[in-house]
């Protein structure tokens, strides 16, 4: 196949970016999208031109690094897959493909198609922990977890933090990501001691990072490669409300004392 790529090129955070047109020739329909970009970069380097910078790691849909906006869709046109799982058979000979980085203030462009997603790391750092008592290990059977609860916790644990939800949201909201991380621990017995404090800290950090607010567009769920559900946002909102009320009650008691 012969394809025309309109690729966003940007030298750095403070540099002015723009689209550059590149022709990809001899593309196999069986190759993945990233393999196609590898071939394009080999051609550019052979011509003495700067290769296209893009992020990737596992190429198995696990790490979430391959965060590309393709023809206006996070990770491309297929549902439930990351960019590295997208194959070129999805396109036809002669197609034009527009490739951009995530567009969000909280995800500044590092170079070309690579963005800084460390805001997600900081959100996890402020809330992603559980208390573990020292001593001999507790018998697993002493912590019974129902199948429905375990399944819901595992579903949210599938979030790979790629940022597609933020890129798809017109408000650049991170609510689906934060709710997945909060609900994962919040549904399990091990996550109960810090549940409300964790929720407050994660929401506060999300706001500090500059993500937008959620207005229930639903684009986040549609774009998520791991198909995380929006009902987790309701879980987060409920926990945040309870946490805020508990904190207010504690402050009032302290004032009365």
N, C-alpha and C positions, 0 to 999 in steps of 0.2 A: 504493500500500500504506500501511497504518497500522501502525506498530510501536511497541512500548513499550521504551524503553531504560533500563536500570539502569546508570548511569554513576558511576564512582568520582570523587568531587570532594574535592580536598585543596588548601588554599590555599598550602602550602609544606612544606618539609622537616620542620619542627618542629610543624606544625599537625596536628590530629586530623582524619582523613578519614572519609568514609562514602559510601554509595551514594545517588544522587539519581535519582528517576524522571522521565524526560522522554519526551514523546510526539512521534514523528516522523510527520507526515502528508503524504500526496501524494508518497510516495517512488516514484520510477521504478525498475522492475526492472533497467533498463539502466544505472543510475548505479552508481558505485563506492562502496565503504564510506565512503571519505573524503569523497566528494561528498555523501553522505547526511549526514555530520556537519557539513559546511559549511552545508547547508540548515537543520539544527537550530540551529546557531549564529546564523544570520541571524534565525531566529524568536526566539531568546532575546534577542538584541540589540534587536530591535524591541519586545520587551516590557520592555526596561530591565533585563534580567537578565544576569549574568555568563556569557559564552560558555565552552564547554568547551575547555580547553587540551589540544591534542594535537600531536605532532611529525610533520612531514612535509617532504619536499623534492621529489625528482624525480617522484614518482607514476608511476614506470615500473618499479618493482621492482629498482632499482639501488643506491639509497643506504642502505636499511635503517632509515631514520628512523621509519617508520610502525609502531612497535613497540607493538601492542595485544594484550592477552589478550581474546579474544572467546568468550564461553560456555565458558571454561576451556581454549581452544585458542590457542596463540600464532599470531597472524596470521589466525585464523579456521579454519573447518572444511576448507578445500581444501588439498591437498598441493602443495608446490613453488611457492607463491605468497606474496607479502607482502600486508599489509593493503590497500595501495593497488591491488592487482590483484584483490581480492575484490569481486565484484559482488552487488548486492542481489537478483538473481534466485535467489540461493542460499537466500533466506528466503521465507516465505509471509506473506500478509496476516494481521495479528493476532499475529505472533510476538513474544516477549519476548527481548531480547538484552542480555546482561550484558557490560559493557565495563570492563576494568581495566587498570592499568599492569603492567609486568613486576614480579614479586614476587621480589626478591633483595636481600640486605643490601648487596651490592656495587653495586646500582643504586638509590640513594635517590631517592624521588619529589621532583621539583622543583615540579611543580604538576599537579593532576588526573591526566592520563594520560601526562605527560612524566616520564621518569626520566633521571638522570645516568649516562651510559654511558662517561664519560671513563676508567673503569678499563681498558677495552679499549684506549684510546689509549695509556695508560701501558705496557701490556704490549707493544704494538707498538713503542713508542719504545725500550724497553730491548733489543729483539732484532731489529727490522726493518731490517737494513742488510746490505750486502755490500761487500767491498773492491773498489775499482776502481783499477787501476794507471794512472798518468798516461802520456801519450805518445800515439802514433798508435793509432787503433782497430785491434783485432785482427780478422783476417778471420773472419767468422762460421763459415766452414767448418772452422776450426781447433778449434771447440768442438762436435763432433758430439753431438747429444742424440737418443737413440732415441725413436721415436714413443710407445711405451708410457710412458716416463718423462715425456715432454713432456705427454702427455694427463693423467697423474696430477697433474703440477704445475699444469696449467691448471684441472683440476677443483677443487683446493684453493684456487687463486687466486680462484675464484668467490665465496668467502665475503665477505659484505658487512658482517659485524660487527654484525648487527641485535640479537643477544642472545636470539633465540628459543630457542637451545639451553639457555641459562642459565634462562630462564623455565620451560621444560618440565621441566627436571631436578628431581627431588625434593630433591636436595642443592644446587641452584643452582651446579652445577659449570660451569666454563668450559673444560673439557678439549677439547671439540670445536672451539671457536674457536681456542684456542692451538695445538692440533695441526694445524689447517688452515694457520695462518700459519707454523708451524715446518716443516711438510712441504713447503709451497710452495717455500721457499728451500733446504731440506735435500735436495731431490731434484735440484736443478740444479747444474751445475759451479760456477757463480758463487757459490753459497751454501756451498761446502765449507770455505773457510778459517775462518770463524767458527761453523761448524755446532754444535759442542759447547758453546762458550761462549754462543752465542745461546740454545740450549735451556735451559741452566742459568739464565740471567738471566730468560727468559720465565716459566719455572715458578716461580722465586722471586718474581717480581712478581705472578703470579697468586695465590700464597698470601698475599702481603702485602695484596692488595686484599680478601681475605676471601671468595673463592669457595670453594665446598665441594669435596669430593673426588669422584672418579668411581667409581661402583659398578656400571657397565655395565647400567643400566636400559634404555638404548636410546631414551629419549624424545627425546634431543637430535637424533639422526638423523631421527626421524619428524617433528619439528617444523621442521627446517631448510628454509627456502624455496629454498635452492640445492642441497639434497640432498647435503650433504657427508657422506661415509661415516665410520662409526666406526673403520674400520681405520686411519685416520690417528692415532687415539689410541694404537694399538699402535706405530706409527712413533715417536710422541713418547716413549712410555715406553721403548722400546728405546734411542733416542738419549740420553735422560736417564740411563739406567743406564750406558751407555758413557761419557758425560761424567763421571759421578760416579766411576766406576772409574779413568778417566784422571787425574782431579784427585787422587784418593787416591794413585795410584802416583807422581804428580809430587811430592806432599807427602812421601811416604816416601823418595824419592830425595834430596830436598832435606835431609831429616833425617839421612840416612846420610852426606851430604856434610859 
